[in-house]
Amino acid sequence: MAIKFYNTLHRKKEVFKSIKNKKVGLYTCGPTVYDLPHIGNFRAYIFSDLVKRYLLWKGYDVKHIMNITDIDDKTIKKSIEQNKKLKDITEFYITEFYKDCNSLNILKADKYTKATSYIEEMIKMINNLMKKGYAYKVDGGSIYFDIHKFKDYGKLSNFKLKDLKTNAKGRLNNKDEYGKDDVRDFALWKSYDKEDGEIYFESPFGRGRPGWHIECSAMSTYELGKNFDIHTGGVDNIFPHHENEIAQSKCGTGGDFVKYWMHNEHLLVDGKKMSKSLGNFYTLRDLNEKDIDPIAFRYFIYGSHYRNKINFTLNALSGAENALKKLREFYQNLPVVLNTKKINKSYADKFTKVMDDDLNTSKALAVVWNLVKDKKINDSSKKATLFYFDKVLGFDLDKKVDEIIPEEIKKIAEERELARKNKDWSKSDNLREEIASLGYEIKDTQDGYKINKK
Ligand SMILES: [Zn+2]
């Protein structure tokens, strides 16, 4: 059976055919590391994880690249506000991001590309665009992309440049982010401004730094080639970010760039767009503090199709957590040893059919529960089939319900980590003992510490 994905570029579902036989290049726009991502951002990372898991499950060899934006307007602003080095800010949030992804059971990308490690590639691409006449330098030294030179500009976000002639004249200020009506030439290279403090790079165009959009064009094509299979992101990335990525990459490399553009819809909270002022803003940390298993958030996300808006409420999350708990208990209490050969073909076919149809996770969950309830299927088949589905769903069905670590223990563990970083060994030992006295043990590994119930 063929997989069908909805391709934003053509506004329809298309049969997925990888460029190279059974090999897939997948690029995901990752976090801008100036703060903790909110749960809407994590919907996008769970979505790209689902795309990846499903392709792996269907036997594809997936190379997944996720970028880390560690230089842009927001990261620089934060480092200046806090009077800290840019790297100190970004490294802290990168570590937090990895921890959060791990707690959501998101598979690691093959590579996380930091923008500051690819400045040379960005300069090369800008140079190319200048040589080919797609970009121009303005007084003050910044370099802009001339959107009128690229006839396909607007194809992804579905607007026609000729209808926007009056708006599309001129260029934007140096901002990375802008509104939907601001269809104008955008910055590829921003000349040094004293607001950037100590942060700049030397280039043939003078001192400055790259624009946000060129970062993804340079990193994706460097790692995956000038033509690759899938690019994912949230719908808010379609314009201007992805539209600009297409313009720069196609004009810069001469290649076709991305074959399938896949975007997940917004997550609303209590029916509204999340905002700090409305008090409906959640990070994953906020959920952890309520002792909610992060994977319950994953289960909640699967309740809606990725192309539909989803309304998050704490009630709905708690419903998802109960369902996940029930599923895990059912799986763990099956009185049989796992034999992965015992997969039930009929259920596997049903699951494949709905997932092949543009990753219909809510129908896939229905298949899972029908299997659980089906009296005609023996326990051994149930165990093997659920295990098989879990490779796609990522529910970590083997996770013991009591393995969920209470917030109090996590706080002490974080305090101990800080003591270790400050080389305060006696404090770190005392905190380890405190954790032990509460019935948990802490182990230090290469990827950080791990807490287990004793
Ligand atoms: Zn991007």
Boltz pocket constraint, residues with backbone or C-beta under 6 A from the ligand:
constraints:
  - pocket:
      binder: B
      contacts: [[A, 28], [A, 29], [A, 30], [A, 67], [A, 212], [A, 216], [A, 241]]
      max_distance: 6.0
